[in-house]
């Protein structure tokens, strides 16, 4: 767990350095930005990966002037992020509902490893989608649950996945593996560990 936290903190630090450098030096084109950051803060490939990640996350945008590229932080980032979370959460929500509808027919015909992978995929993604709706509830109105119906449906879908697993002939092998792999998305006993 520590190595994951350390690697995440390194990613956050690199993103912060690139964003801060761009914000403080908006006139720097790609190569000048590269010279400012490399090698003092990170390697060239790390800079490129970090910059590409920020572009992919729509935190930065790129514009060209002649043959030079300039990066700027996205305006109204918070609002655009909320729209992206809403779009992705809704799309995932509807995709998961369709996949779970097929589960009744397909699940029993899969081998044990496929059953474990599929159940873990569905449960983990249902929890992520529920988290997406919780983030949206918090951003839009922290005093009211706007996505009440979606939260309830996700709760029912999670139950449905567990019911399919419980009824399966390989339940005693599958269930412990599924539950042990869900520890990734279940809160720890204590945050102090």
N, C-alpha and C positions, 0 to 999 in steps of 0.2 A: 504494500500500500504506500509506503514512503516513497519508493521510486516513481510511482505514478504522480504523487503530489509534487515531487521535485521536478519531474519533467514538465508538468503543467505550469509550475511557477516559472520555469525557464521560458516556456512558450509565451506566457503573459508578459514577462520582462522584455522579450524580443519584440513582441507586438507593440508594447509601450514605447520602446526605444525608436522603432520605425515611425510610429504615429507622432511622437514628440518631435522628432527630427523634421518630419514633413511639416508639421504645424508651425514650428519655429523658423523654418526655412522654405517657405512656399515657392521661392524662385529657383530652387534646385531641381535640375532635370535628373533623369535616372542615373547617369554616370556620376554626376556630382554628388548625388545622394549616396550612391555606393561608396564613393571615396570618403564621405563624412562618417559612415557607419563601419565600413570594413577597413582594416581588421580589428580596430579598437574594441568594438562591441560584439561582433560575430563574423563568421566566415562568409564568403561571397555566396555560396550555395544556400547557407542558412538565411541570409538576407533575401535571396530570391524566393525561397520557400515561404518565408514570413510575409513578404510583399504579396505574393500570389494568394496566400491564405487570406490576407486582409482584403484583397480584391474580390475573392470568392465569397467572403462573408458580407460583401457589400459595405465594408467600413471605409474603404478607399475607392476612388474612381480615378481613371487615367485619361489624360487628354494629350493630344499630340500637337506640337507646334514645330513645323518643319519636320526634321527627322528626330526630334527630341521628345521624350515622354516626361510628363509632369504628373505627379500624384497629388490629389487633394482629398481631405476627409469629406465624406458624404454629408451634404446638408440635410437637416431634419432626420438624422440617423435614428433617433428614438422612435419616431413615427413610422419610418420605413421598416425598422426592425419589428415593430408591433404588427405591421401588415404582413411581413414575411412569416412571423411566427403563426399568425392567424391562418394564412394560406396553407403553410406546411402542416399545421396541426389538423385543420379541417380535411385536407387531402389524405393524410395518414389515417385519420379517424374513419373516413369512408372506405378506404382501402382495407383496413383491418376488419371492418364489419363484413365486407364481401369475403375476405379470406376465411373468417370464422364461420360464415354461412356454409362454405364448402367443406369445412372441417368435419361436420357430421358424417359425410359420405367418405371422404378421403382418408381420414386419420387411421382407421383400423387396417387399411391396406398397406401402410408404410412399415418399413423395418424399424427396429427399436431405436437406432441412432437417429433416423429421420424424425421419429415421433418426438424424441427429446429435443432435437434442434428446432423443430417446428413449434412445439409448445413454449420453449424458452423464447424464441423469436416473438411469438404472439404476445406472451405475458409481458416481456420487457417493453415491447413497443406500445402496448396498451398503457402501461405505467408512464412511459414517456409522453404519450399523447395526453393523458390526464394531467401530467405536469404542465404541458403546453396550455391546456385550458385554465389551469390554476394561475399561471403567469398572466394570461390574458384577463382573467377575473381581477387580479391584483392591479394590473395596469389601467383597466377601464373603470373599475369601481370597487375599491378594496372593502367596502361595507356590504356588498351584495354579491351573491353567486349568480352571474349572468349565464353561465354554462351549466346550469343545474341538470338539465335533461341529458347533456352529453356525459357529465360525471356519472349520472345514474346508469346510463347505457354502458359505459365502460365498466362499471362495477358488475353489471349483469354479464357482460362479455367475458370478463375475467372468471366469473363463476362458471360460465358455460364451458370455457376451456378446461377448468378443473374438473367439471362433471364428465366431459369426454375422456379425460385422462383417467378418472376414477373408474369408469365403465370399461376401460380397455383391458384386454387379457394380460398385457404386460405391465399393468399398474404398479406392482411391487418393485419392479426394476426402474421404471420411468419416473415415478413420483419423487423418490428421494433425490434423484439427480436434478430434476427440474427445480425443486425447492432449494437445494444447495446452491444452484447457479443463480437463483434470484437474490441471493445475499448482496449482490452488486447494487441493487436498486432498493433494498430494504434499509431503513435507518439503522445505524449502529446502536449497540446497547448504551454506549456513552460517547459523546463527542470529544472527550478528553484523552482518548487512546490514540 
